[in-house]
Amino acid sequence: MCNIQEEKGMLRQAWRTLRKEIPRRHEKSRIIWEKVLEHPAVVEAKTVFLYLSFGTEVETLPLADELVKRGKRVAVPLCDTKTHAMKAVLLPAMENLKAGSYGILEPESDARVISKEEIDVILVPALAFDREGYRLGYGGGYYDKFLESFSGRAIGLAFSDCITDKLPREAFDKPVDEVVTEL
C-alpha cells in the first residue's frame, strides 16, 4: 500500500491525462463562466479572486475580463515558489501579464497586494474535486494555505468529468464551499 502522497501523485497523473481528453473544453468553459457570472455570491461580490488558467484548466481569462466589465475588482494569484505562499494582487491590464515560474500568467511582482479580508469570492482551480469539495491540486499547497483563514466564499471551477466521489485528503487540505461545472 502506498502512502497518501504517492497516491495523490498517481492520481494527479491520471487526472491530467483525463482532462486532456475532455472534448469541447472551450465551450464547456463558456457555460461555466455564465454560471459563475449569475452566481449570487459573485453578483454580490465587490472583489473576486480568480486563477489565470493554463493548459487544460477551465478557462478564466474571458471570465476575468467580464468581471472587470461588470465593475468587480479582480485579484489574481502571485506565487512565491521559494515559500510556496500565494498573494492576491489586483489584476493589471492583460497586456501587463507575463509567464511566471510555472508558465502561468501573472502580474509583475510590484502589483498591488490586497488582503484576504478584501476578497468576497475565490474561484479555485484543481485537477479534480470530490463531492465534499476537497480538491486534488498540483501539489504545491498554495490554495490550501490561502484558504486556511479565508472567510469568504470559495468556489471550485471544474469540468463535470473531473468530479469524483472521494479524493484522498490530509489534515491541511481545505475544501471549497461548492464546485461549478458545465452541467
C-alpha positions as MATLAB code, in Angstrom:
seq = 'MCNIQEEKGMLRQAWRTLRKEIPRRHEKSRIIWEKVLEHPAVVEAKTVFLYLSFGTEVETLPLADELVKRGKRVAVPLCDTKTHAMKAVLLPAMENLKAGSYGILEPESDARVISKEEIDVILVPALAFDREGYRLGYGGGYYDKFLESFSGRAIGLAFSDCITDKLPREAFDKPVDEVVTEL';
ca = [
       0.000    0.000    0.000;
       1.355    3.414   -0.894;
       1.246    6.471    1.325;
      -1.140    9.337    0.689;
       1.473   11.491   -1.100;
       2.236    8.658   -3.536;
      -1.474    8.075   -4.054;
      -2.026   11.766   -4.796;
       0.922   11.723   -7.209;
      -0.565    8.819   -9.149;
      -3.982   10.474   -9.165;
      -2.522   13.753  -10.445;
      -1.102   11.961  -13.463;
      -4.377   10.136  -14.112;
      -6.485   13.322  -13.830;
      -4.084   15.291  -16.063;
      -4.471   12.602  -18.724;
      -8.241   12.504  -18.340;
      -8.583   16.275  -18.530;
      -6.558   16.414  -21.775;
      -9.119   14.107  -23.361;
     -12.192   16.156  -22.429;
     -13.832   17.345  -25.651;
     -15.099   20.912  -26.215;
     -13.259   22.423  -23.214;
     -13.698   25.964  -24.555;
     -17.459   25.527  -24.990;
     -17.753   23.946  -21.532;
     -15.654   26.744  -20.031;
     -18.070   29.299  -21.507;
     -21.018   27.560  -19.803;
     -19.117   27.605  -16.504;
     -18.398   31.378  -16.897;
     -22.084   32.042  -17.462;
     -22.988   30.142  -14.293;
     -20.284   31.931  -12.303;
     -21.437   35.349  -13.508;
     -25.001   34.546  -12.388;
     -23.939   33.030   -9.032;
     -25.429   35.115   -6.172;
     -22.108   35.270   -4.291;
     -20.354   36.622   -7.396;
     -23.174   39.038   -8.230;
     -22.955   40.482   -4.697;
     -19.137   40.424   -4.521;
     -17.071   43.576   -4.702;
     -13.773   41.682   -5.098;
     -13.288   38.332   -6.840;
     -10.009   36.414   -6.704;
      -9.523   34.020   -9.598;
      -6.774   31.950  -11.103;
      -5.438   32.696  -14.548;
      -5.943   29.449  -16.417;
      -3.317   27.491  -18.269;
      -3.202   24.196  -20.115;
      -6.410   22.207  -19.907;
      -7.964   24.046  -16.935;
     -11.368   25.683  -17.099;
     -10.503   28.889  -18.969;
     -10.712   32.077  -16.905;
      -9.194   34.925  -18.937;
     -12.512   35.835  -20.626;
     -14.219   35.498  -17.226;
     -11.722   37.932  -15.684;
     -12.449   40.435  -18.493;
     -16.189   40.127  -17.974;
     -15.913   40.535  -14.193;
     -13.989   43.783  -14.735;
     -16.622   44.982  -17.230;
     -19.268   44.316  -14.578;
     -17.484   46.563  -12.128;
     -15.831   43.911   -9.981;
     -12.393   44.373   -8.527;
     -10.454   41.346   -9.761;
      -7.447   39.893   -7.984;
      -5.206   37.105   -9.200;
      -2.509   34.938   -7.611;
       1.132   35.887   -7.401;
       3.069   32.843   -6.207;
       6.384   32.722   -4.386;
       7.993   29.432   -5.388;
      10.516   29.582   -2.527;
       7.957   29.829    0.283;
       5.005   28.241   -1.555;
       2.960   31.247   -0.497;
       0.410   32.945   -2.673;
      -0.569   36.608   -2.529;
      -3.654   38.210   -4.008;
      -2.771   41.088   -6.311;
      -5.064   43.346   -8.284;
      -5.311   42.377  -11.923;
      -3.489   44.875  -14.118;
      -4.228   45.260  -17.801;
      -3.992   41.873  -19.515;
      -1.092   43.056  -21.646;
       0.936   43.561  -18.442;
       0.842   39.871  -17.525;
       3.855   37.623  -18.005;
       4.518   33.906  -17.691;
       5.631   33.064  -14.145;
       7.660   30.193  -12.729;
       5.063   27.576  -13.633;
       4.289   29.067  -17.040;
       1.089   30.599  -15.642;
       0.341   34.223  -16.481;
       0.843   36.549  -13.526;
       1.348   40.242  -12.839;
       4.719   41.811  -12.169;
       5.999   41.408   -8.615;
       5.239   45.073   -7.876;
       1.481   44.670   -8.453;
      -0.753   45.941   -5.631;
      -1.280   43.270   -2.971;
      -4.658   43.058   -1.252;
      -5.580   41.211    1.937;
      -7.774   38.117    2.110;
     -10.258   40.170    4.097;
     -10.909   42.293    0.999;
     -11.869   39.236   -1.075;
     -15.500   38.136   -1.205;
     -15.185   35.129   -3.542;
     -12.270   32.923   -4.593;
     -12.569   30.884   -7.797;
     -10.361   27.843   -7.256;
      -8.709   25.523   -9.819;
      -7.992   21.806   -9.405;
      -7.215   18.700  -11.361;
     -10.264   17.137   -9.689;
     -12.786   17.796   -6.924;
     -14.719   15.325   -4.843;
     -18.369   15.604   -3.835;
     -17.405   17.131   -0.473;
     -15.467   19.969   -2.113;
     -11.971   18.609   -1.495;
      -9.588   19.147   -4.363;
      -6.638   17.489   -5.946;
      -4.323   20.330   -6.879;
      -0.888   20.296   -8.412;
       0.887   19.572   -5.121;
       2.288   22.974   -4.155;
      -0.192   23.644   -1.362;
      -0.732   27.246   -2.460;
      -4.531   27.186   -2.343;
      -4.762   25.117    0.848;
      -2.606   27.688    2.626;
      -4.540   30.585    1.132;
      -7.944   29.101    2.005;
      -6.865   28.327    5.569;
      -8.010   31.630    7.074;
     -10.313   32.791    4.279;
     -13.809   33.705    5.458;
     -15.477   34.437    2.108;
     -16.955   32.014   -0.407;
     -14.633   29.511   -2.143;
     -15.989   28.157   -5.422;
     -14.214   25.478   -7.418;
     -14.333   25.513  -11.210;
     -14.166   22.149  -12.955;
     -15.392   20.172  -15.903;
     -18.009   17.624  -14.817;
     -15.628   14.836  -15.893;
     -13.281   15.982  -13.110;
     -15.691   15.321  -10.239;
     -15.272   12.104   -8.276;
     -16.847   10.571   -5.188;
     -13.887   10.902   -2.834;
     -10.274   12.046   -3.056;
      -7.525   11.262   -0.552;
      -7.014   14.097    1.888;
      -4.697   15.224    4.592;
      -5.250   17.427    7.640;
      -4.076   20.557    5.766;
      -6.376   20.040    2.756;
      -9.140   22.631    2.630;
     -12.426   22.103    0.789;
     -14.246   24.662   -1.303;
     -17.838   25.584   -0.489;
     -19.103   24.320   -3.841;
     -17.996   23.423   -7.348;
     -19.416   24.892  -10.565;
     -19.337   22.664  -13.656;
     -20.897   22.920  -17.090;
     -23.790   20.630  -16.084;
];
